[in-house]
Amino acid sequence: MTVLGNLALWLALLVGVWGALAGFVGRRQARPDLAHSARRAVFAMCGALLVAVFALEWALFQHDFNVEYVAAYTSRNLPIFYTWSALYAGQKGSLLFWATVLSVFGSLALVFTPRRHHELLPTVAGVVALVASFFISVMLFGHANPFHRLPYTPLDGSGLNPQLQNPGMVFHPPMLYLGYISITIPFAFAIAALLSKRVDADWLVAIRKWTLLSWLFLSIGICLGMWWAYVELGWGGYWAWDPVENASLLPWLTMTAFLHSVMVQEKRGMLKKWNLALIIGSWLLSIFGTFITRSGVISSVHSFTQSSVGYFFLAFLIATGIASFALYATRLTLMTAETRLESMVSREASFLFNNLLLIGIAFSVLWGTLFPILSELVQGTKVTVGPPFFNQVNVPLGLALLALTGIGPLIAWRRASLPNLRRQFAVPATAGGLTLLVLLVGGMRDFYALMAIALGGFVAATIVQEFARGARARHRQYDEAYPAALGRLIARNRRRYGGYIVHTGIVILFVAFAGMAFKTETEATLRPGESASLRSPYGHTYTFTHLGISQYDALNRQITAATLEVRRNGKPIGYLTPEKRQHVDGLGRPTFQPSTEPAIRSMLREDLYVVLGGIVDGTEQAVFRFTINPLVWWVWYGGMIVALGGLIVMWPGGAPAARRSQAGYAVRLVGDDR
């Protein structure tokens, strides 16, 4: 099977290189035969890479420990659930996964793109083949071949890293990979539009679903990564501004900016330069994220070990960045706006400010992530930028962005009139003001938390107002019951109202993030029978009583667990059992350093989070860290609503003409001058 896998990789590289040449030459010389050949080359590359994935999975499930990758990431006692995920647990396997998924996405784009965009497809095929060929060449020439064999066969493998033996890690990396990879399709269409000099709004139609798909995968992947960090790493939080976390956030920010500004181009013929630059920048940031995780230049719990693969990605990033923006620069004269910004108080202006804030946040995150590298290059000493820098810069920008989320839908296109502004802002502004007043009366004094929740009330009122007006209009027009009117309103204009549902999830996330300002924690060393207490922001007193230590074996690990009785205001509410785990291979040998498994009791208003720090001198005396994290449950709930809104926006339904007429109809029903 490894011979088959190697042959498949070489075949995929050969047809990929041919596909790239045929695609670009076929477009330049207007040769249909080469264009068709490039298309078939992408399909052939996809088939060859799928064979390679099958060969590697076969080796993983057959425990062929003569294969270096299998020996490094699996063991005989590894649960089947995680044996599959070993495909992308290591650097070599993840490169194969990336190239394969890219070829699948490229094939789907070539098959399902409407006929009116076929002029762009030779270049799209060429770009997909070129990028996939790069990943294959890294495997074959960068000492990253997943089919490399050892000179001997170990009795058992090393097993999977304990931190990866978590359900979140089965789904989190693929979601992020799918988000990163699918950005290549919009990028390929952008390059095709630039080469063909068709930079009007037509190419945007071809990539609409792909950009939404990429954004949705990134959103789900980031949220799953936050959940994994919270339940697995044991540090008591879900976001630490880790370099690899930042690398996943960067393309999400630029894709979010694109999804907003593209509406301005479609509606008013503006921001053409912005949109092309955002697509190119998003793709380059996805390659940058891959470079960060695989180069080892920045220390991260998420990254792979240092290797020469990083140099391949750095060279590829520089070369493609120069080529892409050089092409972009030669087409700037073709991207003049069809209309001008008529007023700073207009929806176009709000989208522009929205973009500036998103790009500002992205720049600050990029700067903070790269600062250790830059400081080492300049001073010879690596200076790490911590969470205080990111919070100090991005919290105010994030709050301004949240405010614009509520302001944008209330302002008319082109130019807003004063009577319209008064009518639109009356209810949301009142809701935001009342929210702030209630919080102040309740004793809250943290400025950023106050602003986040008050602005959340403002944005929520805006969203409710938009839904209420649309449903009320349908009720009057068709005499529909309000629930039916609301459902049909969403179904007939998924893009607009699905976007409002996404904004609802964003509001919930911001309010939940504000809850971490009131996080409380303490540490205690307890003998059996001793207790520690911690007071929550809501006035409850939690008492944790240490009952004892137990040790036992389970699957591929040896577990040391502490049992704690939990009381709230003196009343028992349950037990928590934080653990220390020592993973072993099939021969009972330790494979990794001991890992920590926190015990979490999740409630609507707060989480109880307990970490077992260690056992004192082999006795039952133990060191604990007790944490109360407010509103964490709402982080996951907000993430689910964001994903739901994204699915609604993407969901197909109705003829395009019907959707366009319905959009105009919905605007008329609102009864304003938008």
C-alpha positions as CSV (number, residue, x, y, z in Angstrom):
1,M,0.0,0.0,0.0
2,T,2.9,2.4,0.6
3,V,4.2,1.7,-2.9
4,L,0.7,2.5,-4.2
5,G,0.7,5.7,-2.1
6,N,4.0,6.8,-3.4
7,L,3.1,6.1,-7.0
8,A,-0.2,8.0,-6.5
9,L,1.7,11.0,-5.2
10,W,4.1,11.1,-8.1
11,L,1.2,10.7,-10.6
12,A,-0.7,13.5,-8.8
13,L,2.4,15.8,-9.1
14,L,2.9,15.1,-12.8
15,V,-0.7,15.7,-13.8
16,G,-0.8,18.7,-11.5
17,V,2.1,20.4,-13.1
18,W,0.7,19.6,-16.5
19,G,-2.7,20.9,-15.4
20,A,-1.2,24.2,-14.2
21,L,0.7,24.7,-17.5
22,A,-2.3,23.7,-19.7
23,G,-4.6,26.0,-17.8
24,F,-2.5,29.1,-18.0
25,V,-1.3,28.5,-21.6
26,G,-4.8,27.5,-22.7
27,R,-6.3,30.7,-21.4
28,R,-3.5,32.8,-22.9
29,Q,-3.6,31.2,-26.3
30,A,-7.4,30.7,-26.3
31,R,-7.0,26.9,-26.9
32,P,-10.0,24.9,-25.9
33,D,-8.1,21.6,-26.1
34,L,-5.6,22.8,-23.4
35,A,-8.4,24.2,-21.3
36,H,-10.2,20.8,-21.4
37,S,-6.9,19.0,-20.7
38,A,-6.3,21.2,-17.6
39,R,-9.8,20.4,-16.4
40,R,-9.2,16.6,-16.8
41,A,-5.8,17.0,-15.1
42,V,-7.5,18.4,-11.9
43,F,-9.9,15.4,-12.0
44,A,-7.0,13.0,-12.4
45,M,-5.0,14.6,-9.6
46,C,-8.0,14.3,-7.4
47,G,-8.3,10.6,-8.1
48,A,-4.6,10.0,-7.5
49,L,-4.7,11.8,-4.2
50,L,-7.8,10.0,-3.0
51,V,-5.9,6.7,-3.7
52,A,-3.0,8.1,-1.6
53,V,-5.3,8.9,1.3
54,F,-6.8,5.4,1.1
55,A,-3.3,3.9,1.2
56,L,-2.3,5.9,4.3
57,E,-5.5,5.1,6.1
58,W,-5.1,1.4,5.3
59,A,-1.6,1.5,6.8
60,L,-3.0,3.3,9.9
61,F,-5.8,0.9,10.5
62,Q,-3.6,-2.1,9.8
63,H,-1.0,-0.9,12.3
64,D,1.8,-1.1,9.8
65,F,4.5,0.3,12.1
66,N,7.2,-0.1,9.5
67,V,5.7,3.2,8.1
68,E,7.3,6.0,10.0
69,Y,4.1,8.1,10.1
70,V,2.0,5.2,11.5
71,A,4.6,4.4,14.2
72,A,4.7,8.1,15.2
73,Y,1.0,8.8,15.6
74,T,-0.8,5.5,16.4
75,S,-0.5,2.5,18.7
76,R,-2.3,-0.8,19.0
77,N,-4.4,0.4,21.9
78,L,-5.4,3.7,20.2
79,P,-9.2,3.8,19.9
80,I,-10.5,3.5,16.4
81,F,-12.2,6.9,16.7
82,Y,-8.8,8.5,16.9
83,T,-7.0,6.2,14.4
84,W,-8.9,8.0,11.6
85,S,-7.9,11.4,12.9
86,A,-4.3,10.4,12.9
87,L,-4.5,11.1,9.1
88,Y,-4.2,14.8,9.9
89,A,-2.6,14.7,13.4
90,G,0.9,15.0,12.0
91,Q,2.6,17.3,9.6
92,K,3.0,14.8,6.8
93,G,-0.5,13.5,6.9
94,S,-2.0,17.0,7.1
95,L,-0.2,18.0,3.9
96,L,-1.7,15.0,2.1
97,F,-5.1,15.9,3.6
98,W,-4.8,19.5,2.4
99,A,-3.8,18.6,-1.1
100,T,-6.5,16.0,-1.5
101,V,-9.3,18.3,-0.2
102,L,-8.1,21.1,-2.5
103,S,-8.2,18.8,-5.5
104,V,-11.8,17.7,-4.5
105,F,-12.9,21.3,-4.1
106,G,-11.3,22.3,-7.4
107,S,-13.0,19.4,-9.1
108,L,-16.4,20.5,-7.7
109,A,-15.8,24.1,-8.7
110,L,-15.0,23.0,-12.3
111,V,-18.1,20.8,-12.5
112,F,-20.7,23.1,-10.8
113,T,-19.7,26.6,-12.0
114,P,-22.4,27.9,-14.3
115,R,-21.7,27.9,-18.0
116,R,-21.6,31.7,-18.2
117,H,-18.4,31.7,-16.2
118,H,-16.6,29.0,-18.2
119,E,-14.2,31.6,-19.6
120,L,-12.6,31.8,-16.2
121,L,-12.3,28.0,-15.6
122,P,-9.0,27.3,-17.4
123,T,-7.2,29.7,-15.1
124,V,-9.1,28.3,-12.1
125,A,-8.0,24.8,-13.0
126,G,-4.4,26.1,-13.4
127,V,-4.3,27.8,-10.0
128,V,-5.8,24.8,-8.2
129,A,-3.4,22.5,-10.0
130,L,-0.4,24.8,-9.1
131,V,-1.3,25.1,-5.4
132,A,-2.0,21.4,-5.0
133,S,1.3,20.6,-6.9
134,F,3.1,22.7,-4.4
135,F,1.8,20.7,-1.4
136,I,2.6,17.5,-3.2
137,S,6.1,18.6,-3.9
138,V,6.6,19.5,-0.3
139,M,5.7,15.9,0.6
140,L,8.0,14.4,-2.1
141,F,11.0,16.8,-1.8
142,G,10.7,18.3,1.6
143,H,11.3,15.2,3.7
144,A,7.5,15.1,4.5
145,N,6.5,11.9,2.7
146,P,3.8,10.1,4.8
147,F,4.8,6.8,3.2
148,H,8.4,6.8,4.3
149,R,9.4,3.5,5.8
150,L,11.7,2.7,8.7
151,P,14.7,0.4,8.5
152,Y,13.1,-1.7,11.2
153,T,9.5,-2.5,12.4
154,P,8.8,-1.4,16.0
155,L,6.6,-3.7,18.2
156,D,4.2,-0.8,18.8
157,G,3.8,2.8,17.8
158,S,4.2,5.9,20.0
159,G,0.5,6.7,20.0
160,L,-1.4,9.9,19.5
161,N,-0.6,13.0,21.6
162,P,-3.0,12.9,24.6
163,Q,-4.1,16.4,23.9
164,L,-5.4,15.2,20.5
165,Q,-7.3,12.4,22.0
166,N,-10.4,14.5,22.4
167,P,-13.6,14.6,20.3
168,G,-13.0,18.3,19.5
169,M,-9.7,17.4,17.9
170,V,-11.4,14.9,15.6
171,F,-13.5,17.8,14.1
172,H,-11.6,21.0,14.8
173,P,-8.5,20.5,12.5
174,P,-10.6,19.3,9.5
175,M,-13.0,22.3,9.9
176,L,-10.0,24.7,9.9
177,Y,-8.3,22.9,7.1
178,L,-11.5,23.0,5.0
179,G,-11.8,26.7,5.7
180,Y,-8.2,27.4,4.7
181,I,-8.3,25.2,1.7
182,S,-11.6,26.4,0.3
183,I,-10.3,30.0,0.2
184,T,-8.2,28.8,-2.8
185,I,-11.3,28.6,-5.0
186,P,-12.3,32.3,-4.6
187,F,-8.6,33.2,-5.0
188,A,-8.4,31.2,-8.2
189,F,-11.5,33.0,-9.6
190,A,-10.0,36.3,-8.5
191,I,-6.8,35.6,-10.4
192,A,-8.8,34.4,-13.4
193,A,-10.8,37.7,-13.3
194,L,-7.6,39.7,-13.2
195,L,-6.0,37.8,-16.0
196,S,-9.1,38.1,-18.2
197,K,-9.6,41.7,-17.2
198,R,-13.2,40.9,-16.2
199,V,-13.2,42.7,-12.8
200,D,-16.9,43.6,-12.8
201,A,-19.3,42.0,-10.4
202,D,-19.8,38.9,-12.5
203,W,-16.9,37.0,-11.0
204,L,-18.3,37.7,-7.5
205,V,-21.4,35.7,-8.5
206,A,-19.2,32.7,-9.3
207,I,-17.5,32.7,-5.9
208,R,-20.4,33.7,-3.6
209,K,-21.1,30.2,-2.3
210,W,-17.4,29.4,-2.0
211,T,-16.6,32.4,0.1
212,L,-19.5,31.7,2.4
213,L,-18.4,28.1,2.6
214,S,-14.9,29.0,3.5
215,W,-16.1,31.6,6.1
216,L,-18.5,29.0,7.6
217,F,-15.8,26.3,7.9
218,L,-13.4,28.8,9.6
219,S,-16.1,29.9,12.0
220,I,-16.9,26.4,13.0
221,G,-13.3,25.4,13.3
222,I,-12.4,28.4,15.4
223,C,-15.3,27.8,17.8
224,L,-14.4,24.1,18.1
225,G,-10.8,25.0,18.8
226,M,-11.9,27.3,21.6
227,W,-14.0,24.5,23.1
228,W,-11.1,22.1,22.8
229,A,-8.7,24.5,24.5
230,Y,-11.2,25.1,27.3
231,V,-11.9,21.4,28.1
232,E,-8.5,19.9,27.3
233,L,-5.6,22.3,28.1
234,G,-6.5,23.0,31.7
235,W,-5.5,26.7,31.8
236,G,-9.1,27.8,32.5
237,G,-9.9,29.8,29.4
238,Y,-10.8,29.4,25.7
239,W,-8.7,32.1,23.9
240,A,-5.1,33.0,24.8
241,W,-4.0,34.9,21.6
242,D,-1.8,31.9,20.8
243,P,0.1,32.4,17.5
244,V,-1.7,29.5,15.8
245,E,-5.1,30.8,17.2
246,N,-4.2,34.1,15.7
247,A,-3.3,32.5,12.4
248,S,-6.8,31.0,12.1
249,L,-8.4,34.3,13.1
250,L,-6.6,36.4,10.4
251,P,-8.3,35.0,7.3
252,W,-11.6,34.9,9.1
253,L,-11.4,38.6,9.7
254,T,-10.5,39.4,6.1
255,M,-13.2,37.1,4.8
256,T,-15.8,38.7,7.0
257,A,-14.7,42.1,5.6
258,F,-15.1,40.8,2.1
259,L,-18.6,39.4,2.7
260,H,-19.7,42.8,3.8
261,S,-18.0,45.0,1.2
262,V,-19.0,42.7,-1.6
263,M,-22.6,43.8,-1.1
264,V,-21.5,47.4,-1.7
265,Q,-20.0,46.4,-5.1
266,E,-23.1,44.5,-6.1
267,K,-25.4,47.3,-5.0
268,R,-23.5,50.4,-5.9
269,G,-20.4,49.3,-8.0
270,M,-18.0,50.5,-5.4
271,L,-15.0,48.9,-3.4
272,K,-13.8,46.8,-6.4
273,K,-10.2,47.2,-5.4
274,W,-11.0,46.4,-1.8
275,N,-12.8,43.1,-2.7
276,L,-10.0,41.8,-4.9
277,A,-7.4,42.7,-2.4
278,L,-9.3,41.1,0.4
279,I,-9.6,37.8,-1.5
280,I,-5.9,37.7,-2.4
281,G,-5.0,38.7,1.2
282,S,-7.2,36.1,2.7
283,W,-5.6,33.3,0.7
284,L,-2.1,34.6,1.5
285,L,-3.1,34.6,5.2
286,S,-4.2,31.0,4.9
287,I,-0.8,30.1,3.6
288,F,0.8,32.2,6.3
289,G,-1.2,30.3,8.9
290,T,0.2,27.0,7.4
291,F,3.7,28.4,7.5
292,I,3.3,29.4,11.2
293,T,2.1,25.9,12.2
294,R,4.7,24.1,10.3
295,S,7.9,26.2,10.5
296,G,8.5,26.1,14.2
297,V,9.5,29.7,14.2
298,I,6.9,30.6,16.8
299,S,6.3,28.4,19.9
300,S,2.7,27.3,20.2
301,V,0.8,24.4,21.8
302,H,-0.9,24.0,18.4
303,S,2.1,23.9,16.1
304,F,4.1,21.1,14.6
305,T,7.8,20.6,15.4
306,Q,10.4,22.6,13.7
307,S,11.3,21.3,10.2
308,S,12.6,22.4,6.8
309,V,9.0,22.4,5.5
310,G,8.6,25.9,6.8
311,Y,11.2,27.2,4.3
312,F,9.1,25.8,1.5
313,F,6.0,27.6,2.7
314,L,7.9,30.8,3.3
315,A,9.3,30.8,-0.3
316,F,5.9,29.9,-1.7
317,L,4.2,32.7,0.3
318,I,6.7,35.3,-0.8
319,A,6.6,34.2,-4.5
320,T,2.8,34.0,-4.7
321,G,2.3,37.2,-2.8
322,I,4.6,39.1,-5.2
323,A,3.0,37.6,-8.3
324,S,-0.5,38.1,-7.1
325,F,-0.2,41.8,-6.1
326,A,1.9,42.5,-9.2
327,L,-0.9,41.3,-11.3
328,Y,-3.3,43.2,-9.1
329,A,-1.3,46.4,-9.6
330,T,-1.4,46.1,-13.4
331,R,-5.3,46.0,-13.3
332,L,-5.9,48.9,-10.9
333,T,-7.0,51.2,-13.8
334,L,-9.8,48.7,-14.6
335,M,-11.2,48.8,-11.1
336,T,-12.6,52.3,-10.9
337,A,-15.8,52.7,-8.9
338,E,-19.0,53.1,-10.9
339,T,-20.4,55.6,-8.3
340,R,-18.9,57.8,-5.7
341,L,-19.6,57.9,-1.9
342,E,-22.3,60.5,-1.6
343,S,-22.5,60.9,2.2
344,M,-20.6,59.7,5.2
345,V,-24.0,59.0,6.8
346,S,-24.9,56.1,4.4
347,R,-24.9,52.4,4.4
348,E,-21.9,52.4,2.0
349,A,-19.9,54.4,4.5
350,S,-20.9,52.1,7.4
351,F,-19.6,49.1,5.4
352,L,-16.4,51.0,4.6
353,F,-15.9,51.8,8.3
354,N,-16.7,48.1,9.1
355,N,-14.0,47.1,6.7
356,L,-11.4,49.5,8.2
357,L,-12.1,48.1,11.7
358,L,-11.8,44.5,10.6
359,I,-8.6,45.2,8.7
360,G,-7.3,47.2,11.7
361,I,-7.9,44.2,14.0
362,A,-6.3,41.9,11.5
363,F,-3.2,44.1,11.3
364,S,-2.9,44.3,15.1
365,V,-3.2,40.5,15.4
366,L,-0.7,40.0,12.6
367,W,1.8,42.5,14.1
368,G,1.6,40.9,17.5
369,T,2.0,37.5,16.0
370,L,5.0,38.4,13.9
371,F,6.7,40.6,16.6
372,P,8.7,37.8,18.2
373,I,10.2,36.9,14.8
374,L,10.9,40.6,13.9
375,S,12.4,41.3,17.3
376,E,14.8,38.3,16.9
377,L,15.8,39.4,13.4
378,V,16.5,43.0,14.5
379,Q,17.8,42.6,18.1
380,G,18.8,38.9,18.2
381,T,16.4,38.4,21.1
382,K,12.9,36.9,20.8
383,V,10.4,39.2,22.5
384,T,7.0,37.6,23.0
385,V,3.8,39.7,22.8
386,G,1.2,38.6,25.4
387,P,-2.5,38.8,25.7
388,P,-2.4,42.3,27.4
389,F,-1.3,43.8,24.1
390,F,-3.9,42.1,22.0
391,N,-6.7,42.9,24.5
392,Q,-5.6,46.6,24.9
393,V,-5.7,47.1,21.1
394,N,-8.5,44.8,19.9
395,V,-11.1,45.2,22.7
396,P,-11.9,48.9,21.8
397,L,-11.8,48.1,18.0
398,G,-14.1,45.1,18.6
399,L,-16.6,47.3,20.5
400,A,-16.6,49.8,17.7
401,L,-17.2,46.9,15.3
402,L,-20.1,45.7,17.5
403,A,-21.6,49.2,17.4
404,L,-21.4,49.3,13.6
405,T,-23.1,45.9,13.5
406,G,-26.2,47.6,14.9
407,I,-25.8,50.9,13.0
408,G,-25.3,49.6,9.5
409,P,-28.8,48.1,9.0
410,L,-30.4,51.3,10.2
411,I,-28.9,53.7,7.7
412,A,-30.2,54.1,4.1
413,W,-28.1,53.5,1.0
414,R,-26.6,56.6,-0.7
415,R,-27.7,59.2,1.8
416,A,-29.7,59.0,5.0
417,S,-32.2,61.8,6.0
418,L,-32.6,63.1,9.5
419,P,-36.2,62.0,9.9
420,N,-35.2,58.5,8.7
421,L,-32.4,58.3,11.2
422,R,-34.7,59.4,14.1
423,R,-37.3,56.8,13.1
424,Q,-34.7,54.0,12.7
425,F,-32.6,54.7,15.8
426,A,-35.4,55.4,18.3
427,V,-36.0,51.8,19.5
428,P,-32.4,50.5,19.3
429,A,-30.9,53.5,21.0
430,T,-33.5,53.4,23.8
431,A,-32.8,49.6,24.3
432,G,-29.1,50.2,24.5
433,G,-29.5,53.1,27.0
434,L,-31.9,51.1,29.2
435,T,-29.5,48.2,29.2
436,L,-26.6,50.4,30.3
437,L,-28.8,52.0,33.0
438,V,-29.9,48.6,34.4
439,L,-26.2,47.5,34.6
440,L,-25.1,50.6,36.4
441,V,-28.0,50.3,38.9
442,G,-27.0,46.7,39.4
443,G,-23.5,47.7,40.4
444,M,-21.5,46.8,37.3
445,R,-18.5,49.2,36.9
446,D,-16.1,47.5,34.5
447,F,-16.1,49.9,31.5
448,Y,-15.5,47.4,28.7
449,A,-18.0,44.9,30.1
450,L,-20.6,47.7,30.4
451,M,-20.0,48.8,26.8
452,A,-20.1,45.3,25.4
453,I,-23.4,44.4,27.0
454,A,-25.0,47.8,26.4
455,L,-24.0,47.7,22.7
456,G,-25.2,44.1,22.6
457,G,-28.7,45.4,23.7
458,F,-28.5,48.1,21.0
459,V,-27.6,45.6,18.2
460,A,-30.2,43.0,19.5
461,A,-32.9,45.7,19.3
462,T,-31.8,46.6,15.8
463,I,-32.1,42.9,14.7
464,V,-35.5,42.5,16.4
465,Q,-36.7,45.6,14.8
466,E,-35.7,44.4,11.3
467,F,-37.4,41.0,11.8
468,A,-40.5,42.6,13.3
469,R,-41.0,45.1,10.4
470,G,-40.6,42.5,7.8
471,A,-43.0,40.0,9.5
472,R,-45.5,42.7,10.2
473,A,-45.4,43.8,6.5
474,R,-46.0,40.2,5.3
475,H,-48.8,39.8,7.9
476,R,-50.6,42.9,6.5
477,Q,-50.0,42.0,2.9
478,Y,-50.9,38.3,2.9
479,D,-52.8,38.0,6.2
480,E,-50.3,35.4,7.4
481,A,-49.9,34.4,11.0
482,Y,-46.8,36.0,12.5
483,P,-44.8,32.8,12.9
484,A,-45.5,31.8,9.3
485,A,-44.7,35.4,8.1
486,L,-41.4,35.3,10.0
487,G,-40.4,31.9,8.5
488,R,-41.3,32.9,5.0
489,L,-39.5,36.2,5.4
490,I,-36.3,34.3,6.2
491,A,-36.9,31.7,3.5
492,R,-37.5,34.4,0.8
493,N,-34.5,36.5,1.6
494,R,-32.0,34.1,3.2
495,R,-28.9,36.3,2.5
496,R,-30.3,39.3,4.4
497,Y,-32.0,37.7,7.3
498,G,-29.5,34.9,7.6
499,G,-26.9,37.6,8.1
500,Y,-29.0,39.1,10.9
501,I,-29.0,35.7,12.6
502,V,-25.2,35.6,12.3
503,H,-25.2,39.1,13.9
504,T,-27.3,37.7,16.7
505,G,-24.7,35.0,17.4
506,I,-22.0,37.7,17.3
507,V,-23.9,39.7,19.9
508,I,-24.1,36.7,22.2
509,L,-20.4,36.0,21.8
510,F,-19.5,39.6,22.7
511,V,-21.7,39.5,25.8
512,A,-20.2,36.1,26.8
513,F,-16.7,37.4,26.3
514,A,-17.5,40.3,28.6
515,G,-18.3,37.8,31.3
516,M,-14.7,36.8,31.5
517,A,-14.0,40.2,33.1
518,F,-15.5,38.8,36.3
519,K,-13.6,35.5,36.3
520,T,-12.5,34.4,39.9
521,E,-10.1,31.7,40.9
522,T,-8.1,30.4,43.8
523,E,-5.6,27.6,44.6
524,A,-5.6,25.3,47.5
525,T,-3.7,22.2,48.8
526,L,-6.2,19.9,50.5
527,R,-6.2,16.7,52.4
528,P,-9.2,14.4,52.3
529,G,-12.0,16.0,54.3
530,E,-10.7,19.6,53.8
531,S,-12.5,22.2,51.9
532,A,-11.9,25.4,49.9
533,S,-14.5,28.1,49.1
534,L,-14.9,30.5,46.2
535,R,-17.5,33.3,45.7
536,S,-19.0,33.8,42.3
537,P,-19.8,37.1,40.6
538,Y,-23.5,36.3,41.1
539,G,-23.2,36.1,44.9
540,H,-23.1,32.4,45.3
541,T,-20.5,30.7,47.6
542,Y,-19.2,27.4,46.2
543,T,-17.5,25.0,48.6
544,F,-15.3,22.2,47.3
545,T,-14.6,19.3,49.7
546,H,-11.7,16.9,48.8
547,L,-13.0,13.3,49.3
548,G,-10.0,11.3,48.1
549,I,-7.7,10.0,45.3
550,S,-8.4,7.0,43.1
551,Q,-6.1,5.4,40.5
552,Y,-7.1,3.0,37.7
553,D,-6.4,2.0,34.1
554,A,-8.7,2.8,31.2
555,L,-8.1,2.1,27.5
556,N,-4.6,3.5,26.7
557,R,-4.0,5.5,29.9
558,Q,-3.4,5.3,33.6
559,I,-5.6,7.8,35.5
560,T,-5.2,9.5,38.8
561,A,-8.4,11.2,39.8
562,A,-9.5,13.3,42.7
563,T,-13.2,13.4,43.8
564,L,-14.6,16.6,45.1
565,E,-18.1,17.3,46.6
566,V,-19.5,20.7,45.4
567,R,-21.9,22.7,47.5
568,R,-23.6,26.0,46.5
569,N,-24.5,28.1,49.5
570,G,-24.3,25.0,51.7
571,K,-26.5,22.8,49.5
572,P,-24.9,19.9,47.7
573,I,-25.1,20.1,43.9
574,G,-22.9,17.3,42.7
575,Y,-19.3,15.9,42.4
576,L,-16.3,16.9,40.2
577,T,-13.4,14.5,39.3
578,P,-10.4,16.3,37.8
579,E,-7.7,13.9,36.5
580,K,-4.1,13.4,35.7
581,R,-3.5,11.0,32.9
582,Q,-0.4,9.1,31.9
583,H,-0.8,7.6,28.4
584,V,0.9,4.3,27.6
585,D,1.4,2.2,24.4
586,G,0.2,-1.4,23.8
587,L,3.2,-2.7,25.8
588,G,2.4,-0.5,28.9
589,R,5.2,1.9,28.3
590,P,4.6,5.7,29.0
591,T,4.4,7.6,25.7
592,F,4.0,11.3,26.6
593,Q,4.3,13.6,29.6
594,P,1.3,13.3,32.0
595,S,-1.7,15.4,30.8
596,T,-4.3,17.3,32.8
597,E,-8.0,16.7,32.4
598,P,-10.0,19.5,34.1
599,A,-13.4,18.8,35.7
600,I,-16.1,21.2,34.5
601,R,-19.7,21.8,35.6
602,S,-21.3,24.0,33.0
603,M,-24.3,26.1,33.9
604,L,-26.2,28.8,32.0
605,R,-24.6,31.7,34.1
606,E,-21.2,30.3,35.1
607,D,-18.9,27.3,34.9
608,L,-17.1,25.6,37.8
609,Y,-13.7,24.7,36.5
610,V,-11.3,22.5,38.6
611,V,-7.8,21.4,37.8
612,L,-5.8,18.8,39.7
613,G,-2.3,20.3,39.9
614,G,-0.7,17.2,41.4
615,I,-0.4,14.8,44.3
616,V,1.8,15.6,47.3
617,D,4.6,13.0,48.0
618,G,2.4,10.1,46.9
619,T,-0.2,10.8,49.5
620,E,-3.9,11.7,49.0
621,Q,-3.1,15.3,49.7
622,A,-3.6,17.2,46.4
623,V,-3.1,20.6,44.8
624,F,-6.1,22.1,43.1
625,R,-7.0,25.2,41.1
626,F,-10.6,26.3,41.4
627,T,-12.0,28.8,38.8
628,I,-15.5,30.3,38.2
629,N,-15.9,31.4,34.6
630,P,-19.1,33.4,33.9
631,L,-21.2,33.0,30.7
632,V,-18.9,30.4,29.1
633,W,-21.9,28.3,28.0
634,W,-23.1,31.3,25.9
635,V,-19.8,31.2,24.0
636,W,-20.7,27.8,22.6
637,Y,-24.4,28.9,22.1
638,G,-23.3,32.0,20.2
639,G,-21.0,30.0,18.0
640,M,-23.8,27.6,17.1
641,I,-26.1,30.5,16.1
642,V,-23.3,32.0,14.0
643,A,-23.0,28.6,12.2
644,L,-26.8,28.4,11.8
645,G,-27.0,31.9,10.3
646,G,-24.2,31.0,7.9
647,L,-26.0,27.8,6.8
648,I,-29.2,29.8,6.2
649,V,-27.4,32.3,4.0
650,M,-25.8,29.5,2.0
651,W,-28.9,27.3,1.7
652,P,-30.2,27.2,-1.9
653,G,-33.8,28.0,-2.7
654,G,-35.9,29.6,-5.4
655,A,-34.8,30.8,-8.8
656,P,-32.2,33.6,-8.8
657,A,-34.6,36.0,-10.5
658,A,-37.2,35.3,-7.8
659,R,-34.7,36.0,-5.1
660,R,-33.7,39.3,-6.6
661,S,-37.3,40.4,-7.0
662,Q,-38.0,39.3,-3.4
663,A,-35.1,41.3,-2.1
664,G,-36.5,44.5,-3.6
665,Y,-40.0,43.6,-2.4
666,A,-38.6,43.2,1.1
667,V,-37.0,46.6,1.0
668,R,-40.3,48.2,-0.1
669,L,-42.1,46.5,2.7
670,V,-39.9,48.0,5.4
671,G,-41.4,51.3,4.6
672,D,-38.3,53.5,4.8
673,D,-36.2,55.2,2.1
674,R,-33.5,52.5,2.1
